[in-house]
Amino acid sequence: MKRRTFAAGAAAALALAGCTSNSKFRRYNGPEVTSIVINKGARKMYLLHHEEILKEYKVDLGFAPVGDKKIEGDGKTPEGTYLIDRRNPNSSFHLSLGISYPNARDVAEAQALGKKPGGEIFIHGQPNLLRDRKRAKKTQDWTAGCVAVKNDEMEEIYAMVRTGTVISLRP
C-alpha cells in the first residue's frame, strides 16, 4: 500500500514539474529592449538596446510582402514606425504583441483609395490549430500581414519586449 501511495505521489510531482517547466511565459532580466527593427527584404527582426543588437530572428511576413500595406486584405506587412501597443497572452498564434497600425497617415492613404486600411497587425508565433500550422510550414510568407516567428522565439520576444516599445518596419 505504501509503495502504491509513493508511486502515485511521485507521478503527480513529475506531472506538476512538467506543467510548470513548459510554461510559455518566461522571465527576462537582461538589458531593456529599446526598439525593434524589421528588415522585410532580409526577413529579419532585431531586438535592440539602443544601438546594440540583443537578438536576431528569421521572420515570415504577409502573403504579399513586397511594398507597404495600403488596404485591408492586401496581404502586405506595413512599413513605417509604430509602437507595440498591446499584449495578447491568449492569441490564436501562441502569443502576440500588437503593432499600432494603422496610424493617421495609413488611414488617410486608404481613405484616398476609397478603402479601409485594415488592422490587427501583430508579431506572433505559429497558429494554435494544427491544420493552420501545417499550412504555415509549407510557405515562407503565410500571414495576412503580421510578422511571425517560431513559438519558442515568440516566448522569448514576449518576455523581452514591453508595451510602448518603438518598432520600425523597413522594406
HELIX and SHEET records of a PDB file:
HELIX    1   1 LYS A    2  SER A   21  1                                  20    
HELIX    2   2 ALA A  104  ALA A  112  1                                   9    
HELIX    3   3 LEU A  130  LYS A  138  1                                   9    
HELIX    4   4 ASN A  151  MET A  160  1                                  10    
SHEET    1   A 8 GLU A  52  LYS A  58  0                                        
SHEET    2   A 8 LYS A  44  HIS A  49 -1                                        
SHEET    3   A 8 SER A  35  ASN A  39 -1                                        
SHEET    4   A 8 VAL A 166  ARG A 170  1                                        
SHEET    5   A 8 GLY A  80  ASN A  88 -1                                        
SHEET    6   A 8 SER A  96  ILE A  99 -1                                        
SHEET    7   A 8 PHE A 122  HIS A 124 -1                                        
SHEET    8   A 8 VAL A 147  ALA A 148  1                                        
END                                                                             
